[in-house]
Structures are given as structure tokens and as C-alpha cells.
Amino acid sequence: MPRSDRKRAFMAQWLAGTLAPGDRIVASVGAVTGPNPFVDMLPPVIGAIALIAAYTQPSRALVLVTGAFGFAGAVLGLALIGHRKFIYLAVTEQQLLAVQVRGRLNPVGVLFRIPLGATRLTTKPGRPLPFLHTVWCASAAGGISVGGKTRDRVRLTVRGHRGQLSDVQAAVRRQGGAVDAPVLTVPASIRS
């Protein structure tokens, strides 16, 4: 049994009390919340460049200033990474579910759910890294409640998994949801 099928079976079992009778997971993909993960790398890179500049041109004031920038960049980078939530995005026959997970596959809870008829997915290929895809989830029926706050839409970043993302897009389209991007095609030779 492929790994994605094992994940899907585990999550279906975990979500058994949440899903309506007869409802099943049709497609799924892993994602993270927040801006493009490329942004997470900027503060540490800026800090490293500042430290390298300080050691190549040593002066006490420059070393202190760049050391402070390096430290601030590292702290900011860790704060950005710690702010992210890892998500298992699942399409069932009736709804789109976002389940927050910790570690490999330790479910914490359902972050949000949208009925498929009201689901709107907007997918954009990643820039500057082509293997990162930004997926905006929105509901035509109103806002999405995430952690007690209502938002118009939620931004998720999918790393790799182009085949799984195309399956999610196709499932949302089949069930009556709107997808604002062409379905990503994956050559059969790379599909697992």
C-alpha cells in the first residue's frame, strides 16, 4: 500500500466521528499555513551575510552591529518557522477539510471545513521556487473560521506533491467547487 494511501486510511479513521455517514476522503495533500516558506530563509541569510561582512572587514562597531543583525535575523527566522501550522488538506465527497498535524501524522484537530459546493481554490505555481505551490482556500458562503477568527481566505503552501495537488483540484471540480487554476498535469512516468 503506497504511503499516501496509508495516510488517507489513517486520517479517515481519525476523522470517522467528524465525517457524515458514507462520506470518505477522495483526495489529499500536505501543506503549511502562512507565506511562502522561502520568506523563512531570508532573515537567517541576511544575518549570515552580515556576520561574514563583519569578519572580512573587522572593526569593533561593525562586528557589534552585524552581530546584532545576525542574532535578530536568527530569532525572527525561528519565530516565523514556529508560527507555521502543518496541515493535511483532504477533500471528501461533501467537504474540504484542513486538519492540523504535528510531526509525521499526529492529528491535532480540524482547522477548518468548507462544503464542496462553496469551495473556491486558487492555485499559483511557486516563485521563486517552482516546487512550492500557493493554494488559497475560500468559501463562497462567507468567511472561514480558523482558530476563532473569521477570514475571507486561507493561504496554504504545498511543497512538491504536484500529483496529489492535481488530484485535490480535480476532486474539488468534480464535486462542484471552483478551481481558479488549470489542473496541474503530471507525466505518468513520475506519478507514484
Beta strands, then each sheet from edge to edge (+ up, - down):
strand 1: 25-33
strand 2: 86-92
strand 3: 95-102
strand 4: 106-115
strand 5: 119-125
strand 6: 132-139
strand 7: 144-146
strand 8: 149-151
strand 9: 153-159
strand 10: 178-179
sheet 1: 4+ 3- 2+ 1- 9+ 6- 5+ 10+
sheet 2: 7+ 8-
end
